[in-house]
Amino acid sequence: MDDRFPADGAGAGREAARPPVWKVSELTRRIKGALEGAFGSVWVEGEISNFRKPASGHAYFTLKDATSQLRAVMFRSALAGVALPLKDGMLVRGYGQITVYEAAGDYQIVLRKIEAAGEGELMLRLEALKKRLAAEGLFAAERKRPLPALPQHVGIVTSPTGAAIRDILQVLDRRFANLHVVLAPVRVQGAGAADEIAAAIDLLNKRGGLDVLIVGRGGGSLEDLWCFNEEAVVRAIVRSRIPVISAVGHEIDWTLSDFAADVRAPTPSAAAEMVVQGKAELERRVADLRRRLALGARAATLGWRNRLDRVARAPGLRDPLQVVRQLQQRADFLAVRLQRALAGLPQLVRQRAEAAARRMEWAARTRLEENRSALKHAEAQLRMLNPKGVLARGYSLTRLRDGRILRSAAEAPPGTKLETEFADGAVRSTVDAAEGGRDGGQTGKGPELRESPGAAGGNRGGNGRRRTRPGEDGGGLRGGPETGQAVLF
């Protein structure tokens, strides 16, 4: 190494010699050679931070510990043999060659192997804090507020010299030039930055008069963005009475401030777009309504003009008396029709009355015939049901003297006075003897009857007296086979 980097007194013997002047590329190349020769390939352990994997397939990240960091690169060929998914916060061990990236003048390690060594201390702290704050409800969606539609006053908490404030102001000036902006300058990296950010948020809330706050910074590694993971910043965002937009880093960067804020923006420029998007939407709606109003007014005007043209061509306007004459002619026509109708009205009434009388007469005759037929039918049914008609067919009806009908031989003991009714008269008799009972038994003697003179026409045997015996089934007096008479019951 002495030939590459001579000691301070090496050129003392050369009185007028000038010190060597190195070109940057040459010096970097010499440093690279010295570094590679001194260390070669080594194993190194650290926590992955700011992990990136572009479309080329190579992986770029930083290995760090509590006090230092080392840039690392793993090319696609070496990365193909890695089974574990690499991500920020992983504690890994890697094997590779220490070298210098000449284009940037940074020294780095080109890894050929990598293996997991556990979770990084920084990520463990972050996850523990995230769980604790989430358990308190600081990240709950219910407490998040919507952004105002048209904010007039915007507060910004960021570095006054960073790229974030320039991006925000550029978007606001282009989209909403008359917006009032209040900047609270703070440090956004390093020790004490978190306390400054929290104090600035409280100060803007105390000042008042603001519609929305933007809190954030540009991109960086996990260490660079760490102040937005501090508990002081998270609690300041939560207790803010003004809606807060968190705009920290790039799209892939997430901090606890993003979870606590009312709205998370992927970049500071996107946060500015969110602030003014209400105005842009309103301007689009107003422009659309203006266009629709103009089209509607034009269409209405054209419609009324067409109607006016049609009316102007109407005959009534060219000759107003023509309409009056048409109405007069119509009135004359209606008067003639009315006179004709009144002249024929009596004849019409007479014809309708005669027609109605004929219909009534026909209906009355029809109803009379129907009633006569119904009466004849009822008369025939009455004849069929007349008890006298049954007696006329040869039956007789025997009663006791008290008027009760004799229904059984048991009801006529000897000496019972009976009255037998025929179709042409009645015969009175007295029971001499009775046989059988209600069951028609054959043990007793049949009743012997003593007949008394009957009513007129009752003497059918020639002398007015006749002696008969009841049939085997008991019952009242009835004629024998020679008379063709039978008992009614």
HELIX and SHEET records of a PDB file:
HELIX    1   1 VAL A   24  PHE A   39  1                                  16    
HELIX    2   2 ARG A   76  LEU A   79  1                                   4    
HELIX    3   3 GLU A  121  ALA A  135  1                                  15    
HELIX    4   4 ALA A  141  ARG A  143  5                                   3    
HELIX    5   5 ALA A  163  ARG A  175  1                                  13    
HELIX    6   6 ALA A  193  ARG A  207  1                                  15    
HELIX    7   7 TRP A  226  ASN A  229  5                                   4    
HELIX    8   8 GLU A  231  VAL A  238  1                                   8    
HELIX    9   9 LEU A  256  ALA A  260  1                                   5    
HELIX   10  10 PRO A  268  ALA A  312  1                                  45    
HELIX   11  11 PRO A  315  ARG A  318  1                                   4    
HELIX   12  12 PRO A  320  ALA A  343  1                                  24    
HELIX   13  13 LEU A  345  LEU A  385  1                                  41    
HELIX   14  14 PRO A  387  ALA A  392  1                                   6    
HELIX   15  15 ALA A  409  GLU A  411  5                                   3    
SHEET    1   A 6 SER A  41  ARG A  52  0                                        
SHEET    2   A 6 ALA A  59  LYS A  64 -1                                        
SHEET    3   A 6 GLN A  69  MET A  74 -1                                        
SHEET    4   A 6 ASP A 106  GLU A 119  1                                        
SHEET    5   A 6 MET A  90  TYR A 101 -1                                        
SHEET    6   A 6 SER A  41  ARG A  52 -1                                        
SHEET    1   B 5 HIS A 180  PRO A 185  0                                        
SHEET    2   B 5 HIS A 153  THR A 158  1                                        
SHEET    3   B 5 VAL A 212  ARG A 217  1                                        
SHEET    4   B 5 VAL A 244  VAL A 248  1                                        
SHEET    5   B 5 VAL A 263  ARG A 264  1                                        
SHEET    1   C 5 LEU A 449  SER A 452  0                                        
SHEET    2   C 5 GLY A 425  VAL A 431 -1                                        
SHEET    3   C 5 LYS A 417  PHE A 422 -1                                        
SHEET    4   C 5 TYR A 395  LEU A 400 -1                                        
SHEET    5   C 5 ALA A 486  VAL A 487  1                                        
END                                                                             
